[in-house]
Amino acid sequence: MGLFRNVQEEIRIVRERDPAIHSSMEVFLYPSFKVMMHYRVAHRLYEKGHFFWARWVSQRAVRKTGIEIHPGARIGRGLFIDHGNGVIIGETTVIGDNVTLYQGVTLGGTGKEHGKRHPTVGNNVMISAGAKVLGSFTIGDNSKIGAGSVVLSEVPPGSTVVGVPGRVIKRGNTALPQETMNQTDLPDPVKEDIASLRHANTELTNRLLELEKEMRQIKRQEERKEKGSIQE
């Protein structure tokens, strides 16, 4: 894809997914647009073995946008980085098509791996603000990662993951238009666990009350028997 086509594509992506953009000219000021233009150039230089110049271009993008994308990362079409400050994408990261990242997302390594050290993100994935995905595993297509989650292991396709460490709390997500994907319609596993504990506690309390009532009835029956034997 040529430079002009790249620019057109990035403008379309930003305008589709950010309602705050009112004109195509505004897109040129947008961090996601700037960093992707730099990344495309840096990645080409990296593939040709010009590693110093690739890093030079990518570091200029970091200073301008606060988004760090290693030039070695492989990114498909339709990546959208909303706001983006603090986003980090590691060298061996692979990102599919139509992926949305929010501010503070890290696609990084654990520091203990060699070779492929960073995640592979499938198509049509949303990773919410502050989420950390660490390690060389795959986030399956059509998955959602909740805000602030720390994901350390494989995520099956169509999953919703939340928590620290991240756990799958829902499966079977269908492919949604990126503009309908949001960070708020996610289950809260802590709230669900507390509700479950409350329910269990209520059941246990009710059972104890029933047992106490039964014990009182048994005690009264024994007292009546004792009184009857004394009178005889």
C-alpha positions, -999 to +999 in steps of 0.1 A: +000+000+000+014+034-010+018+064+012-013+082-001-034+050+004-019+047+039-029+082+047-065+077+034-068+044+053-057+060+086-080+090+082-109+066+076-101+045+107-098+075+130-130+092+117-149+059+120-139+052+156-136+085+173-167+107+175-146+136+187-131+140+152-152+165+131-131+168+100-103+150+081-079+178+088-082+171+126-069+136+120-035+150+111-032+162+147-043+128+162-017+107+180-029+075+165-025+089+130+010+103+137+023+072+153+010+049+126+026+070+098+059+069+116+055+031+123+049+023+086+082+040+076+101+026+106+089-009+099+100-008+063+135+004+074+136-024+099+127-050+074+155-038+051+180-041+080+184-003+087+178-008+124+194+024+136+172+046+113+142+025+121+146+032+158+154+069+151+120+073+133+101+053+160+117+074+188+106+106+171+071+092+172+074+085+209+084+120+216+055+134+196+028+111+207+037+092+239+031+060+221+060+035+216+058+010+188+089-010+182+097-010+144+099-047+144+063-052+155+040-066+128+007-047+126-022-055+103-048-030+089-072-010+110-053-005+142-068+023+162-051+037+193-075+059+213-057+088+230-028+064+233-005+080+258+016+053+275+009+026+249+038+003+244+041-024+217+071-047+218+094-059+190+079-093+184+043-083+188+019-094+161-014-075+157-042-085+134-068-064+116-093-040+132-077-039+167-085-011+192-061-002+219-068+024+246-043+045+266-018+028+289-019-006+271+013-026+272+019-055+248+051-066+263+073-095+275+079-111+309+117-106+307+123-143+308+118-153+272+139-153+240+129-151+204+092-145+202+087-126+235+055-105+229+019-113+224+000-121+192-033-103+190-060-116+167-085-098+146-112-075+159-098-074+195-104-046+220-078-040+248-090-015+273-072+013+292-043+003+314-044-034+304-011-053+304-006-083+281+027-099+289+042-129+272+044-148+239+009-162+237-022-154+215-052-132+222-079-149+201-101-131+175-131-111+188-118-109+224-121-081+249-096-073+276-110-053+305-094-021+318-065-026+342-063-064+335-030-082+336-031-110+310-004-137+313-017-166+294-036-177+262-070-162+256-094-183+235-112-166+206-144-148+215-134-143+252-139-115+277-110-112+302-108-091+333-089-090+366-054-094+380-043-118+369-067-118+340-092-146+338-118-156+311-152-147+324-172-150+292-168-169+259-186-166+226-182-130+217-193-124+181-175-100+157-188-065+164-182-033+145-153-016+162-174+016+169-198-004+191-171-019+212-167-001+246-150-006+278-180-005+301-202-034+291-179-059+308-188-083+337-173-075+371-160-108+385-153-093+420-188-081+423-201-115+411-179-133+436-191-110+465-227-116+454-221-153+454-205-152+489-234-131+502-259-156+488-240-186+503-237-167+536-275-161+536-282-197+529-258-208+557-273-184+582-308-196+574-297-232+578-282-224+612-314-207+623-334-238+612-310-261+631-313-239+663-351-240+660-350-278+656-326-281+686-350-260+707-379-282+697-359-313+706-349-298+740-386-289+748-397-325+739-370-339+762-380-316+790-416-327+786-406-363+788-386-357+819-415-339+836-438-368+826-415-394+841-411-375+873-449-372+877-453-409+872 
